[in-house]
Amino acid sequence: MARPKEFDVDTAVEAAIAVFREHGFEGTSAQMLVDAMKIGRQSLYDTFGDKWGVYRAAVKRYSQEEVRTHAEILASRERAIEGIRAMLDRVAGEASRACLGLSATVEFGCSRPELVKLREASSATLTRAVKDALAKAQTQGDVAADLDLDHLATFLITTLSSLRLAARAGAEPEQISALVDLALRVLR
């Protein structure tokens, strides 16, 4: 009979997310994960298979949480443009912290089909939420009627990544805030 797990998998994955956000896949050792997750090495291998299994679980969880948070923020305001601003402001406010989704894309590109599949699923969900908010903002007169919603959704999602990259590269908070303002001006 298999021994029951003596740790909470969700808590362990959350701890792994923090390590991978800061160090990436290649910069993270199994020992760093064991220490952060507060589990034994054998438990790591029994539960996740290997470091790559932990990484996939971390990227999946992180991506799902980020997309859910973005969607909730987009839908949280009466005026859709305010939800869009709130989403951009949230990312701007924490942009100096590494984004695991963006880091996975930078580190692996399209070389790992499992990550591509995760990214495509998250991207599709986020794109739908952003496009819905843009359509509502267009109906409310806050986004120009002649702008293509597919292109605008792509622009805003790319802007989220750009804010994160700029901040990680040392851009000052005022510069990041100015980028948010410019992105919103594009929508008019």
N, C-alpha and C positions, 0 to 999 in steps of 0.2 A: 504494500500500500504506500502511495506517495505521501510524503510529509506535507502538511498544510504550510502555505507561505507564512512566514513570520514577519512580513512587512507589507505595507500598503503599496500596491503597484502604482496607483495614481500619485501618491506622495513621492515615490521614487522617480517617476517620470518627470514630475515638476522639478525636482532637484537636478535631474539630468539636463533639462532645458536650460537652466541657469548656467551650467558648465559649458554646454555646447554653444550657447549664445556668446559667451566670452571668449572661448578658445577654438571654436569650429570643430569639425570632425577630426582632422589631422592633428590638431593641437591638443586634443583631449586623450588622455591615457585611460586604460581600464581602471587603474588605481585611483585616478581622479574621480571617476564615476562611482566606484565602490565607496570612496570616502564621502562624497557628496550625497549619495543615495542612502548611505548608512545601511548597506547590505553587504553580505559576503560575496566574494568573487564567484563562488559556485552558484549562489542565488541569481546573480546577474546572468550567468550563462544558462542556467536552468530556465529562467523566465524569458529572457530576450534572445538567447542563442549566442550572441556576441555583441561587440561594441556597435556594429552596424545595426543590429536589431534594436538596440537602445536608441540609436540616433533616429531611425525611422519612426519609432514610437514618439520620440520627443518632437520631431518635425511635424508629425501628424497632429499631435495634441496642440502644439503651439499654433499651427495654421488654423485649426478649427476654432480655437479660442480667439485668435485675432479677427478672423472673419466674422464670428458671432458678435464680438464687441463692436466692430465697424458697423455691422447691420443694425444692431440695437441703437447705436448713436445716430445713424442716418435716419432712423424712424422715430427718434425721440422728440423731435421738435414739430411744432405746428407748421412752420414754414420750412420746406425741404432745404432751402438754401442755408438755413441755420444749422440743420443737421449735417450738411456737407461741410460747413465751416467747423462745426464741433469735431467732426472726424479728422479734418486736417489739423486743427489745433491740438487734438490729442496726440497725434503722431509727432507734431512739431515739439510738443512739450516733453516727450520722452525719446526724441530722435537720437539723442546721444547714446542711448542703450542699444546694444546690438539687436538686430532683428534676426531671429533664427531662420525665418523663411527666406529673407533676402540673402543671408549668409550661405544658406544651402544652395541657392541659385548661383551665387558668385563662386563658391567652392567647387560645385559639380556641374554647373551648366545643364546640359541635357544628357550627360554621360551615364546617369543612373536612372533607368526606366521607372523604378519604384518612386523616386523623388519627383520625376516628371509627372507621373500619375497623380500624386498628392497635390502638386502645384497646380495642375490643370483643374482638379476638382475644386480646390480652394478658390482659384482664380475665377472659375465659372460662377460660383456662389457669390463672391464679392462683386463681380461684374454685374450680375443681376440686381443686387442690392443698390449699387451705385447708379445703375441705369434707371431703376425705379425712382430713386430720389431725384435724379436729374429730370425725369419725365414730369414728376410732380412739381418740381421747381419751374419747369418750363410752363406748365399749366398755370402756375401761380404768378407768372410773369417775371420771375427772377432769373431765368436763363433765356437767352435769345432763342426765338422760335426757329430761326434758320440754321441753328447749329445741329450737327448730327450727334445723336445720343451715343452711338457706338464709339465714335471718335472721342467724345468728351469723357466717357467712362474710362477708356484706355488712357487718356491724358491724366485724369485724376488718380488712377491707380499707379501710373508711372510717377506721378508727382509724390505720392506717398513714399515710394522707394527713393526718389531723389532727395527728399527731405532727410531721410535716414542716412543716406550716403554723405550728404553735405555735412550733417552734424557730426558724423563719425570722423569726417576728414578735418574737423576743427572749425566749421562755420559757427559764428557767434549766434546766440538766440535771436538777436535783432535781425540778422540775415535770414534765418529760418522763417521768422515771422513775416518778413517782407516777401518771401517766396510764397507763403500761404496767401497773402493779399494779392499777389500777381496771379496766382492760379485762379482765385475767385473772380478777378477782373476779366479773365479769358471767357468766363461763362456768360458775360453780359452781351 
